[in-house]
Amino acid sequence: MSQIPSPNDPPSAGAVPTSGAPAGPSATPAPSPTAGFSLPEHRPPPTGKALAALAVGALGVVYGDIGTSPLYSLKECFGGPHGVHPTDANVLGVLSLVFWAMTFVVTFKYMSFVMRADNRGEGGILALMALVGKTETTRLGRRVLLMLGLFGAALLYGDGIITPAISVLGAVEGVAVAAPAMERVVVPATVVILVFLFLFQKQGTAKVGAVFGPVMLVWFATIAVLGVRGILHDPSILRALVPTHGLSFFARNGWHGFLVLGGVVLVITGGEALYADMGHFGKRPIRVAWLGFAMPALLVNYLGQGALLLHDPGAARNPFYLLAPEWALYPTIAIATAAAIVASQALISGAYSLTQQAIQLGYSPRVTIRHTSQREIGQIYLPEVNWMLGTACVALVLGFQTSSRLASAYGIAVTGTMIVTTLLFHRVMRDRWGWARWKAWPLTVLFLTVDASFFLANVVKFRDGGWFPIAAAALVFTLMSTWKRGRDALALMLKDAGLPLDLFMADVARRKVQRVAGTAVFMTSNPGGVPPVLLHHLKHNKVLHERVILVSILAHEIPFVAEAERVNARELGSGFYQVIAHYGFMETPDVPALLDSLPRRELAGPRLTIVPMETTYFLGRETLLPNGPSNIPTWRKRLFIVMARNAQTASAFFGLPPNRVVEMGAQIQL
């Protein structure tokens, strides 16, 4: 699954498929996704101050989502459409389910097992899909894994839309608790905060990233203090830690009790986020932050809310804010709003990273990617994604009005992604780790039983709002799968119509083509063949530059490629050179910078020095028509063509100087 050419410039952009033989016998063979690359240098796990700093940073980025769950989770369990009456037995039962859900799903499943399945340090649904795809040899198996991974990624986009809306709305709803007459300003205030949040994205997270950790540190300390205050009023709530209360809750409430899991799942909504952000902080800081601070603070706060409900069942309308003393209500609202913004930022940044991975792996059209930090490669801004997310978030707030209604939409996205992760993780256990069936299957069945229980408890909310993440995921899945199929079909057509490189070089040497001064760079998606734009250029202009460089970008199913293994070059003769560069799915190529770095690299091939003002980049721009022979449904062809026309151009994506680019067009019947 590597990047292939964009349809509006297929011969001249994109990366070479990393599987299959190249077209020409003299071409440099395309490596397998990980062949020829050494594993990253082993670094000892951080300790001391470094570990503490990373753990605090993880609190801000990784645990923003799950950290703001107390704002609405128990309120949904007791006051939602499927909530139960807050009797003493029900309060103990729900709190028992909350504790064991956090322990099993986050601590046991993700911390102990899933985080071990890293793709060279990176986690997340697409990284996991790329990891297991390397070991799958059958076409059907790869297709199934592809469909699972793409749908899981699509669900994450739904999560990224809902989280900012529900987090900020849940925080601002505290105003209605402090001053009921102000309830009418909750929705407008939430919209204003979200608008400013998305407007600020173009400044980059570096400017506010330094305060993420401290803000969440204050937040977790605040909810812990509030929780202790509640527990001191009734320490008997600690009985909820005994699992029998959860079991008796199901026995007593039956089907209604099962549906309460739709609210309980809200306490574990950040499990997938901590796995996706693993590469930014490492496993140890994430585990230390969870076990040493986040989980204790969350658990204490939930128990404090439960203790409040034991004495005042009417507090179920908003147990979090009613847990705070009256004098501390407004400061708590301010801290909660800041924490909700941090949680939203983490999911927005996650959507950027997910889109970047999808582009590099060939599942999304190119979009504008702006790096907002010169030091941190992961800090990027995607304008198109930002405004789509922002518009959807504001629409959700205006449409659903309350966090309780949004909670109905939230659970399906989270639980659906959890199921996909479990299925892909099973393949890791069997194929990557070599576990026997008797060892892998019991763990998979256990995980699936819990995941499916949460999912089924949320399915009944479909009409209440659960339709939204399913609809959003279906839309994103359709777009991603259509793009992948269209690119594969287009690449196959171009490859079949190409000319082997060795035959072309022999023809150039024989014909003695007229040469002009300067350097011409032709980007090609096939290092073993001649880019069609070069053939068109030679056919119509009947000249070649003194020096011709064929550049291919290989996209690999690993996050990053070491700089020492970034590029290799060779001389083809007759003034022709070939440069092949390697990139991971977390990286964005910059071709001019790459070519400029060649003289400084220790390469076995020729020493190439590029003079920018004497260099011309040639790209192909194809016009696609839907009446071709490919076996793609017509509606998908038309959708693919629309996506292609709106994709970012190769010159912008690869950082080519606009005044040095020449494009040549052609028509292709898809």
C-alpha positions as CSV (number, residue, x, y, z in Angstrom):
1,M,0.0,0.0,0.0
2,S,2.2,2.8,-1.2
3,Q,1.5,6.1,-2.8
4,I,1.0,6.1,-6.5
5,P,0.5,9.1,-8.8
6,S,-2.3,11.6,-8.3
7,P,-4.7,11.4,-11.2
8,N,-4.2,15.0,-12.3
9,D,-0.4,14.4,-12.6
10,P,0.1,10.6,-12.6
11,P,3.3,10.1,-14.5
12,S,5.2,12.8,-12.6
13,A,4.2,12.6,-9.0
14,G,3.7,10.1,-6.2
15,A,5.6,7.2,-5.0
16,V,6.6,3.9,-6.6
17,P,4.5,0.9,-5.5
18,T,6.6,-1.0,-3.0
19,S,5.5,-4.4,-4.1
20,G,5.9,-6.0,-7.5
21,A,8.7,-5.8,-10.1
22,P,9.5,-2.6,-11.9
23,A,8.7,-2.3,-15.6
24,G,12.2,-2.4,-17.0
25,P,15.0,-4.9,-16.6
26,S,17.6,-2.3,-15.9
27,A,15.5,-0.4,-13.4
28,T,16.4,-0.3,-9.7
29,P,14.2,-2.8,-8.1
30,A,11.5,-1.4,-5.8
31,P,12.1,-2.7,-2.3
32,S,9.5,-4.3,-0.1
33,P,8.0,-2.0,2.5
34,T,10.7,-2.6,5.0
35,A,13.5,-4.2,2.9
36,G,16.8,-2.5,3.1
37,F,15.9,-0.3,6.1
38,S,17.4,-0.8,9.5
39,L,15.3,-0.5,12.6
40,P,15.5,2.8,14.4
41,E,18.3,3.2,16.8
42,H,17.4,1.7,20.2
43,R,16.9,4.4,22.8
44,P,16.8,3.6,26.5
45,P,13.4,4.4,28.1
46,P,13.3,7.8,29.6
47,T,13.8,8.2,33.4
48,G,13.8,10.9,36.0
49,K,13.1,14.4,34.8
50,A,12.8,13.4,31.2
51,L,10.2,10.8,32.0
52,A,8.3,13.3,34.2
53,A,8.3,15.9,31.4
54,L,7.0,13.5,28.8
55,A,4.4,12.2,31.2
56,V,3.1,15.7,31.8
57,G,3.1,16.3,28.0
58,A,1.1,13.1,27.6
59,L,-1.5,14.3,30.0
60,G,-2.1,17.3,27.7
61,V,-2.2,15.5,24.4
62,V,-3.1,11.9,25.1
63,Y,-5.6,12.2,27.9
64,G,-7.5,15.3,27.0
65,D,-10.4,13.2,25.5
66,I,-10.7,10.7,28.3
67,G,-9.9,13.4,30.9
68,T,-12.9,15.5,30.2
69,S,-15.3,12.5,30.3
70,P,-16.5,13.3,33.9
71,L,-18.3,16.3,32.5
72,Y,-21.0,14.1,30.9
73,S,-20.4,10.4,31.5
74,L,-22.4,9.8,34.8
75,K,-24.9,12.4,33.8
76,E,-25.6,10.2,30.7
77,C,-25.8,7.0,32.8
78,F,-28.5,8.3,35.1
79,G,-30.1,11.1,33.1
80,G,-29.8,10.0,29.5
81,P,-32.5,8.4,27.4
82,H,-31.5,4.9,28.6
83,G,-30.3,6.0,32.1
84,V,-31.4,4.3,35.3
85,H,-32.8,5.9,38.5
86,P,-30.0,6.8,40.9
87,T,-30.9,4.5,43.7
88,D,-28.1,3.4,46.1
89,A,-27.9,0.0,44.4
90,N,-27.8,1.4,40.9
91,V,-25.2,4.0,41.8
92,L,-22.9,1.4,43.3
93,G,-23.5,-0.8,40.2
94,V,-22.8,1.9,37.7
95,L,-19.7,3.0,39.5
96,S,-18.5,-0.6,39.6
97,L,-18.9,-0.8,35.8
98,V,-17.1,2.5,35.4
99,F,-14.1,1.3,37.4
100,W,-13.8,-2.1,35.7
101,A,-14.4,-0.7,32.3
102,M,-11.4,1.7,32.8
103,T,-9.3,-1.1,34.3
104,F,-10.1,-3.7,31.6
105,V,-10.2,-1.6,28.4
106,V,-7.6,1.1,29.0
107,T,-5.2,-0.5,31.5
108,F,-5.4,-4.2,30.4
109,K,-6.3,-4.1,26.7
110,Y,-4.6,-0.9,25.5
111,M,-1.7,-0.4,28.0
112,S,-0.7,-4.0,28.4
113,F,-1.3,-5.5,24.9
114,V,-2.3,-3.2,22.0
115,M,0.5,-0.7,22.7
116,R,3.0,-3.5,22.1
117,A,1.8,-3.6,18.5
118,D,3.7,-0.6,17.2
119,N,4.8,0.1,13.7
120,R,8.4,1.2,14.5
121,G,7.2,3.2,17.4
122,E,4.0,4.6,15.8
123,G,0.5,3.5,16.7
124,G,-3.0,4.2,15.4
125,I,-5.4,2.4,13.2
126,L,-3.6,3.1,9.8
127,A,-0.2,2.3,11.3
128,L,-1.7,-1.0,12.6
129,M,-3.3,-1.7,9.3
130,A,0.1,-1.2,7.5
131,L,1.8,-3.4,10.0
132,V,-0.4,-6.4,9.6
133,G,-0.7,-5.9,5.8
134,K,3.0,-6.8,5.5
135,T,2.4,-10.3,6.6
136,E,-0.8,-11.0,4.6
137,T,-0.1,-12.9,1.4
138,T,-3.5,-13.5,-0.1
139,R,-5.4,-10.9,-2.1
140,L,-8.6,-11.6,-0.2
141,G,-6.9,-11.3,3.1
142,R,-5.3,-8.0,2.2
143,R,-8.6,-6.7,0.9
144,V,-10.4,-7.6,4.2
145,L,-7.7,-5.9,6.3
146,L,-7.9,-2.9,4.0
147,M,-11.6,-2.6,4.4
148,L,-11.4,-3.0,8.2
149,G,-8.6,-0.5,8.6
150,L,-10.2,2.1,6.3
151,F,-13.6,1.9,8.2
152,G,-11.8,2.1,11.5
153,A,-10.0,5.2,10.3
154,A,-13.3,6.6,9.0
155,L,-14.9,6.2,12.4
156,L,-12.0,8.1,13.9
157,Y,-12.9,11.1,11.8
158,G,-16.4,10.9,13.3
159,D,-14.8,10.8,16.8
160,G,-12.7,13.9,15.8
161,I,-15.8,15.8,14.9
162,I,-17.8,14.8,18.0
163,T,-15.1,15.3,20.7
164,P,-14.6,19.1,20.3
165,A,-18.4,19.6,20.2
166,I,-19.3,17.4,23.3
167,S,-16.3,18.5,25.4
168,V,-16.7,22.2,25.0
169,L,-20.5,22.0,25.2
170,G,-20.3,19.8,28.4
171,A,-17.9,22.4,30.0
172,V,-20.0,25.4,29.1
173,E,-23.1,23.8,30.4
174,G,-21.8,24.5,33.9
175,V,-23.0,28.1,33.4
176,A,-26.5,26.8,33.5
177,V,-25.8,25.1,36.8
178,A,-24.3,28.3,38.3
179,A,-27.0,30.6,36.9
180,P,-30.1,28.7,35.4
181,A,-31.2,32.0,33.7
182,M,-28.0,31.9,31.6
183,E,-28.9,28.5,30.0
184,R,-29.8,30.2,26.7
185,V,-26.2,31.4,26.2
186,V,-24.7,27.9,26.5
187,V,-25.0,27.0,22.8
188,P,-23.9,30.5,21.4
189,A,-20.9,30.5,23.8
190,T,-19.9,27.0,22.7
191,V,-20.1,28.0,19.0
192,V,-17.9,31.1,19.7
193,I,-15.3,29.0,21.5
194,L,-15.2,26.4,18.7
195,V,-14.9,29.1,16.0
196,F,-12.0,30.7,17.7
197,L,-10.4,27.3,18.3
198,F,-10.5,26.4,14.6
199,L,-9.4,29.9,13.6
200,F,-6.3,29.5,15.8
201,Q,-5.2,26.3,14.1
202,K,-3.3,28.0,11.4
203,Q,-0.9,29.4,14.1
204,G,0.2,25.9,14.9
205,T,0.0,23.9,18.1
206,A,3.6,24.9,19.1
207,K,2.4,28.2,20.6
208,V,-0.1,26.5,22.9
209,G,1.4,23.1,23.1
210,A,3.7,24.1,26.0
211,V,0.6,24.8,28.2
212,F,-1.4,21.6,27.3
213,G,0.3,19.5,29.9
214,P,0.1,22.1,32.7
215,V,-3.5,22.8,31.9
216,M,-4.5,19.2,32.1
217,L,-2.3,18.8,35.2
218,V,-4.4,21.5,36.9
219,W,-7.6,19.8,35.5
220,F,-6.8,16.4,36.9
221,A,-5.8,17.9,40.2
222,T,-9.1,19.8,40.3
223,I,-11.3,16.8,39.6
224,A,-9.3,14.7,42.1
225,V,-9.9,17.3,44.8
226,L,-13.6,17.5,44.0
227,G,-13.8,13.7,44.1
228,V,-12.1,13.5,47.4
229,R,-14.5,16.1,48.8
230,G,-17.4,13.9,47.6
231,I,-15.9,10.7,49.0
232,L,-15.4,12.2,52.4
233,H,-19.1,12.9,52.7
234,D,-19.8,9.2,52.2
235,P,-16.8,6.8,52.1
236,S,-19.2,3.9,51.6
237,I,-19.1,4.6,47.9
238,L,-15.7,2.8,47.9
239,R,-17.8,-0.4,47.9
240,A,-18.4,0.1,44.2
241,L,-14.9,-1.2,43.5
242,V,-16.1,-4.7,44.3
243,P,-17.1,-6.3,40.9
244,T,-20.1,-8.0,42.4
245,H,-22.0,-4.7,42.4
246,G,-21.7,-4.5,38.7
247,L,-22.9,-8.1,38.2
248,S,-25.9,-7.6,40.5
249,F,-26.7,-4.4,38.6
250,F,-27.1,-6.5,35.4
251,A,-29.1,-9.1,37.2
252,R,-31.4,-6.5,38.8
253,N,-32.0,-4.3,35.7
254,G,-31.8,-6.9,32.9
255,W,-31.9,-5.4,29.4
256,H,-32.2,-1.9,30.7
257,G,-29.0,-2.4,32.7
258,F,-27.2,-3.6,29.6
259,L,-28.2,-0.4,27.7
260,V,-26.6,1.7,30.5
261,L,-23.3,0.4,29.0
262,G,-23.9,3.0,26.3
263,G,-23.2,5.7,29.0
264,V,-20.5,3.8,30.7
265,V,-18.5,3.6,27.5
266,L,-18.0,7.4,27.6
267,V,-15.5,6.9,30.4
268,I,-13.1,5.1,28.1
269,T,-13.4,7.2,25.0
270,G,-9.7,8.1,24.9
271,G,-8.4,4.6,24.7
272,E,-7.8,4.7,20.9
273,A,-6.2,8.2,21.2
274,L,-3.5,7.0,23.6
275,Y,-2.6,4.3,21.1
276,A,-2.5,6.7,18.2
277,D,-0.3,9.2,20.0
278,M,2.2,6.5,21.2
279,G,4.8,7.7,18.7
280,H,4.9,11.2,20.1
281,F,5.7,10.3,23.7
282,G,6.6,6.6,23.9
283,K,5.0,3.8,25.8
284,R,6.5,4.4,29.3
285,P,5.5,8.1,29.7
286,I,1.9,7.3,28.5
287,R,1.7,4.4,31.0
288,V,3.2,6.5,33.8
289,A,0.8,9.4,33.1
290,W,-2.2,7.0,33.2
291,L,-1.4,4.8,36.2
292,G,0.3,7.6,38.2
293,F,-2.1,10.5,37.6
294,A,-4.9,10.3,35.1
295,M,-6.7,7.1,36.1
296,P,-6.5,7.8,39.9
297,A,-7.9,11.4,39.4
298,L,-10.7,10.1,37.1
299,L,-11.6,7.3,39.4
300,V,-11.7,9.5,42.5
301,N,-13.9,12.0,40.7
302,Y,-16.3,9.4,39.5
303,L,-16.5,8.0,43.1
304,G,-17.1,11.5,44.4
305,Q,-19.9,12.0,41.9
306,G,-21.4,8.7,43.1
307,A,-21.2,9.7,46.7
308,L,-23.1,12.8,45.9
309,L,-25.8,10.8,44.1
310,L,-26.2,8.6,47.2
311,H,-27.3,11.6,49.2
312,D,-29.0,13.6,46.5
313,P,-30.4,11.7,43.5
314,G,-31.6,15.0,42.0
315,A,-27.9,15.8,41.3
316,A,-28.1,13.4,38.4
317,R,-28.9,16.4,36.2
318,N,-25.3,17.4,36.4
319,P,-23.3,15.5,39.1
320,F,-20.0,16.9,38.1
321,Y,-20.7,20.6,38.6
322,L,-23.0,20.0,41.6
323,L,-20.0,18.2,43.2
324,A,-18.2,21.6,43.4
325,P,-18.9,24.0,46.3
326,E,-20.8,27.1,45.2
327,W,-17.8,29.4,45.6
328,A,-15.7,27.3,43.3
329,L,-18.3,26.8,40.6
330,Y,-17.1,29.5,38.2
331,P,-13.4,28.7,38.5
332,T,-14.3,25.1,37.9
333,I,-16.2,26.1,34.7
334,A,-13.2,28.0,33.5
335,I,-10.8,25.2,34.2
336,A,-13.2,22.7,32.5
337,T,-13.5,24.9,29.5
338,A,-9.7,25.1,29.2
339,A,-9.4,21.3,29.5
340,A,-12.1,20.9,26.9
341,I,-10.2,23.1,24.5
342,V,-7.1,21.0,25.1
343,A,-9.0,17.8,24.5
344,S,-10.4,19.2,21.3
345,Q,-7.0,20.3,20.1
346,A,-5.7,16.8,20.6
347,L,-8.4,15.3,18.4
348,I,-8.0,18.0,15.7
349,S,-4.3,17.4,15.6
350,G,-5.0,13.7,15.4
351,A,-7.3,14.2,12.4
352,Y,-4.4,16.1,10.7
353,S,-2.0,13.2,11.3
354,L,-4.5,10.6,10.2
355,T,-5.0,12.5,6.9
356,Q,-1.3,12.8,6.3
357,Q,-0.9,9.1,6.8
358,A,-3.9,8.4,4.5
359,I,-2.3,10.6,1.8
360,Q,1.1,8.9,2.0
361,L,-0.5,5.4,2.1
362,G,-2.6,6.3,-1.0
363,Y,-6.1,6.5,0.5
364,S,-6.7,10.2,0.3
365,P,-6.2,12.9,-2.3
366,R,-3.4,15.4,-1.6
367,V,-4.4,18.3,0.5
368,T,-2.4,21.3,1.7
369,I,0.0,20.4,4.5
370,R,1.7,23.3,6.3
371,H,4.4,22.5,8.9
372,T,3.9,24.9,11.8
373,S,7.1,24.0,13.6
374,Q,10.7,23.8,12.4
375,R,11.6,21.4,15.2
376,E,8.6,19.1,15.6
377,I,7.8,17.1,12.4
378,G,4.3,16.1,13.7
379,Q,3.0,19.7,14.1
380,I,1.2,20.3,10.9
381,Y,-1.9,22.3,9.7
382,L,-4.2,21.1,7.0
383,P,-6.6,24.0,6.0
384,E,-9.1,21.8,4.1
385,V,-9.4,19.3,7.0
386,N,-9.6,22.1,9.6
387,W,-12.5,23.9,8.0
388,M,-14.4,20.7,7.3
389,L,-14.0,19.6,11.0
390,G,-14.9,23.1,12.2
391,T,-18.0,23.4,10.1
392,A,-19.2,19.9,11.2
393,C,-18.5,20.7,14.9
394,V,-20.5,23.9,14.8
395,A,-23.3,22.1,13.0
396,L,-23.4,19.4,15.6
397,V,-23.7,21.9,18.5
398,L,-26.5,23.8,16.7
399,G,-28.2,20.5,15.8
400,F,-28.0,18.6,19.1
401,Q,-28.0,21.6,21.5
402,T,-26.9,19.5,24.6
403,S,-24.1,17.2,25.6
404,S,-26.5,14.5,26.5
405,R,-27.9,14.4,23.0
406,L,-24.4,14.4,21.6
407,A,-23.4,11.5,23.9
408,S,-25.8,9.3,21.9
409,A,-23.8,9.9,18.8
410,Y,-20.4,9.5,20.6
411,G,-20.5,5.9,21.7
412,I,-20.9,4.2,18.3
413,A,-17.8,5.8,16.8
414,V,-15.6,4.8,19.8
415,T,-16.8,1.3,20.1
416,G,-16.7,0.6,16.4
417,T,-13.0,1.7,16.3
418,M,-12.3,-0.5,19.3
419,I,-13.7,-3.6,17.5
420,V,-11.6,-2.9,14.4
421,T,-8.5,-2.5,16.6
422,T,-9.2,-5.8,18.2
423,L,-9.5,-7.6,14.9
424,L,-6.3,-6.1,13.5
425,F,-4.5,-6.8,16.8
426,H,-5.5,-10.5,16.5
427,R,-3.5,-10.6,13.2
428,V,-0.6,-9.1,14.9
429,M,-0.6,-11.8,17.6
430,R,-1.0,-14.6,15.0
431,D,1.2,-13.3,12.2
432,R,3.7,-10.9,13.7
433,W,4.3,-12.4,17.1
434,G,3.7,-16.0,16.1
435,W,1.3,-16.8,18.9
436,A,-0.5,-20.2,18.7
437,R,-4.3,-20.3,18.3
438,W,-4.9,-21.5,21.8
439,K,-3.0,-18.4,23.1
440,A,-4.3,-15.7,20.7
441,W,-8.0,-16.6,20.3
442,P,-9.0,-16.5,24.0
443,L,-7.6,-13.0,24.4
444,T,-9.3,-11.9,21.1
445,V,-12.6,-13.4,22.2
446,L,-12.4,-11.7,25.5
447,F,-11.6,-8.3,23.9
448,L,-14.4,-8.7,21.3
449,T,-16.9,-9.7,24.0
450,V,-16.4,-6.5,25.9
451,D,-16.1,-4.4,22.7
452,A,-19.2,-5.9,21.2
453,S,-21.2,-5.4,24.4
454,F,-20.4,-1.7,24.4
455,F,-21.2,-1.4,20.7
456,L,-24.6,-3.2,21.0
457,A,-25.5,-1.0,23.9
458,N,-24.9,2.0,21.7
459,V,-26.6,0.7,18.6
460,V,-30.0,1.4,20.1
461,K,-29.1,5.1,20.1
462,F,-29.0,5.1,16.3
463,R,-32.2,7.2,15.9
464,D,-31.2,9.5,18.8
465,G,-27.9,10.6,17.1
466,G,-26.0,7.4,16.6
467,W,-26.7,7.7,12.9
468,F,-24.2,10.6,12.6
469,P,-20.9,8.8,13.2
470,I,-22.1,5.9,11.0
471,A,-23.1,8.3,8.2
472,A,-19.8,10.2,8.6
473,A,-17.8,7.0,8.6
474,A,-19.7,5.7,5.5
475,L,-19.0,8.9,3.6
476,V,-15.2,8.9,4.5
477,F,-14.9,5.2,3.8
478,T,-16.5,5.6,0.4
479,L,-14.2,8.5,-0.5
480,M,-11.0,6.7,0.7
481,S,-11.9,3.4,-1.0
482,T,-12.9,5.1,-4.2
483,W,-9.6,7.0,-4.2
484,K,-7.6,3.8,-3.6
485,R,-9.4,1.9,-6.4
486,G,-9.1,4.8,-8.9
487,R,-5.4,5.3,-8.2
488,D,-4.7,1.6,-8.6
489,A,-6.5,1.4,-11.9
490,L,-4.8,4.6,-13.2
491,A,-1.4,3.3,-12.2
492,L,-2.0,0.0,-14.0
493,M,-3.0,1.8,-17.1
494,L,0.0,4.1,-17.1
495,K,2.4,1.2,-16.4
496,D,1.0,-0.8,-19.3
497,A,1.4,2.2,-21.6
498,G,5.0,3.0,-20.5
499,L,8.3,2.3,-22.1
500,P,11.1,0.4,-20.4
501,L,14.0,2.6,-19.3
502,D,16.8,0.5,-20.9
503,L,15.1,0.7,-24.3
504,F,14.6,4.4,-24.0
505,M,18.3,5.0,-23.0
506,A,19.5,3.0,-26.0
507,D,17.3,5.0,-28.3
508,V,18.5,8.3,-26.9
509,A,22.2,7.2,-27.4
510,R,21.5,6.1,-31.0
511,R,19.4,9.2,-32.1
512,K,21.8,11.9,-30.8
513,V,19.0,14.2,-29.7
514,Q,19.6,17.9,-29.7
515,R,20.5,19.1,-26.1
516,V,20.0,22.5,-24.5
517,A,21.6,24.1,-21.4
518,G,20.3,23.4,-17.9
519,T,18.8,20.6,-15.8
520,A,15.4,19.0,-16.3
521,V,13.8,17.1,-13.5
522,F,11.1,14.5,-14.4
523,M,9.2,13.0,-11.5
524,T,8.1,9.5,-12.2
525,S,6.0,7.0,-10.4
526,N,7.9,4.0,-11.9
527,P,11.7,3.9,-11.6
528,G,11.8,1.1,-14.1
529,G,10.0,3.0,-16.9
530,V,10.1,6.3,-18.7
531,P,7.6,9.0,-17.4
532,P,5.1,9.7,-20.2
533,V,5.7,13.4,-19.7
534,L,9.3,12.9,-20.9
535,L,8.1,11.0,-24.0
536,H,5.6,13.8,-24.7
537,H,8.3,16.5,-24.2
538,L,10.7,14.7,-26.5
539,K,8.1,14.0,-29.1
540,H,6.8,17.6,-29.4
541,N,9.9,19.7,-28.5
542,K,12.5,17.4,-30.0
543,V,15.2,18.5,-27.5
544,L,16.5,17.4,-24.2
545,H,18.4,19.3,-21.5
546,E,22.1,18.7,-21.0
547,R,21.2,17.0,-17.7
548,V,18.1,15.0,-17.1
549,I,17.2,13.7,-13.6
550,L,14.4,11.1,-13.1
551,V,13.1,11.4,-9.5
552,S,11.0,8.7,-7.9
553,I,9.5,9.0,-4.4
554,L,9.0,5.6,-2.7
555,A,6.4,5.6,0.1
556,H,6.8,2.8,2.6
557,E,4.5,1.3,5.2
558,I,6.7,2.5,8.0
559,P,6.4,5.9,9.9
560,F,9.8,7.3,9.2
561,V,12.9,6.6,7.1
562,A,16.4,7.3,8.6
563,E,18.2,10.2,6.8
564,A,21.1,7.8,6.0
565,E,18.8,5.7,4.0
566,R,16.7,8.5,2.5
567,V,18.1,8.6,-1.0
568,N,20.3,6.8,-3.6
569,A,21.4,8.0,-7.0
570,R,22.9,6.4,-10.1
571,E,24.1,7.6,-13.5
572,L,22.3,6.2,-16.5
573,G,24.5,7.6,-19.3
574,S,23.9,10.2,-22.0
575,G,23.5,12.9,-19.3
576,F,20.7,11.0,-17.5
577,Y,20.6,10.4,-13.8
578,Q,18.1,8.5,-11.5
579,V,17.3,9.6,-7.9
580,I,15.1,7.4,-5.7
581,A,14.0,8.8,-2.4
582,H,12.3,6.9,0.5
583,Y,9.7,8.3,2.8
584,G,7.5,7.0,5.6
585,F,3.8,7.6,5.9
586,M,4.4,10.2,8.6
587,E,6.7,12.3,6.3
588,T,6.0,14.8,3.6
589,P,8.5,15.0,0.7
590,D,10.2,18.2,-0.3
591,V,11.8,17.5,-3.7
592,P,13.8,20.8,-4.1
593,A,15.3,20.4,-0.6
594,L,16.0,16.8,-1.3
595,L,17.9,17.6,-4.5
596,D,19.7,20.4,-2.8
597,S,21.0,18.0,-0.1
598,L,22.5,15.6,-2.6
599,P,26.1,17.1,-2.6
600,R,26.2,16.8,1.2
601,R,25.1,13.2,1.4
602,E,27.5,10.2,1.3
603,L,26.1,8.5,-1.8
604,A,27.7,5.7,-3.8
605,G,26.5,7.2,-7.0
606,P,27.4,10.5,-8.8
607,R,27.8,13.9,-7.1
608,L,24.9,15.9,-8.3
609,T,24.8,19.7,-7.7
610,I,21.5,21.4,-8.6
611,V,21.4,25.1,-9.5
612,P,17.8,26.2,-8.7
613,M,17.5,28.9,-11.4
614,E,18.8,26.5,-14.1
615,T,16.5,23.7,-13.2
616,T,13.1,23.0,-14.8
617,Y,10.6,20.5,-13.3
618,F,8.3,18.7,-15.8
619,L,5.0,17.3,-14.6
620,G,2.2,15.6,-16.4
621,R,-1.4,16.7,-16.0
622,E,-4.0,14.2,-17.2
623,T,-7.7,14.9,-17.9
624,L,-9.7,11.9,-16.8
625,L,-12.7,10.6,-18.7
626,P,-15.2,8.1,-17.1
627,N,-15.8,6.1,-20.3
628,G,-12.7,3.9,-20.2
629,P,-12.2,0.1,-19.8
630,S,-11.4,-0.1,-16.1
631,N,-13.8,-2.3,-14.1
632,I,-14.8,0.4,-11.6
633,P,-18.5,1.4,-11.4
634,T,-19.3,4.5,-13.3
635,W,-20.4,6.4,-10.1
636,R,-17.1,5.7,-8.5
637,K,-15.3,6.9,-11.7
638,R,-17.1,10.1,-11.6
639,L,-16.5,10.5,-7.9
640,F,-12.8,9.8,-8.4
641,I,-12.6,12.4,-11.1
642,V,-14.2,15.0,-8.9
643,M,-11.8,14.2,-6.1
644,A,-8.9,14.3,-8.5
645,R,-9.8,17.7,-9.9
646,N,-10.0,19.1,-6.3
647,A,-6.8,17.5,-5.1
648,Q,-3.7,19.6,-4.4
649,T,-1.3,19.7,-7.4
650,A,1.9,17.7,-7.3
651,S,3.9,20.9,-7.6
652,A,2.5,22.3,-4.4
653,F,2.6,19.0,-2.5
654,F,6.2,18.3,-3.4
655,G,7.3,21.9,-2.8
656,L,8.2,22.6,-6.4
657,P,8.9,26.3,-7.2
658,P,5.8,27.4,-9.3
659,N,8.0,29.5,-11.7
660,R,10.2,26.5,-12.6
661,V,7.4,24.0,-13.4
662,V,6.2,23.0,-16.9
663,E,3.1,20.9,-17.2
664,M,2.1,18.9,-20.2
665,G,-1.5,17.5,-20.5
666,A,-3.1,14.4,-22.0
667,Q,-6.5,12.7,-21.8
668,I,-7.0,9.3,-20.2
669,Q,-10.1,7.2,-20.4
670,L,-10.4,5.6,-17.0
